[in-house]
Amino acid sequence: MYQNIYNMYDFSSPAIAFYDVQRKLLVGSYSSSLIASLDITFLVFFLTSGNLFIALYALITMTFSIDK
């Protein structure tokens, strides 16, 4: 990771370095927001169905239906 930070200054333009930082921030936030939304979904399924196995099965089904 640290090697990428030091190599960031080897670009010919500061705009390219800014683009790289923005792209990494977008990918990281997308991943964490996806995990948070699946946690909330599991909680809602568990509270509405009252069954742990049905909530887990629904969460697994939704996880595999999400396509990156």
Secondary structure, DSSP 8 states (H G I E B T S, - for coil): -HHHHHHGGGSS-HHHHHHHHHHHHHHHHHHHHHHHHHHHHHHHHHHHH--HHHHHHHHHHHHHH---
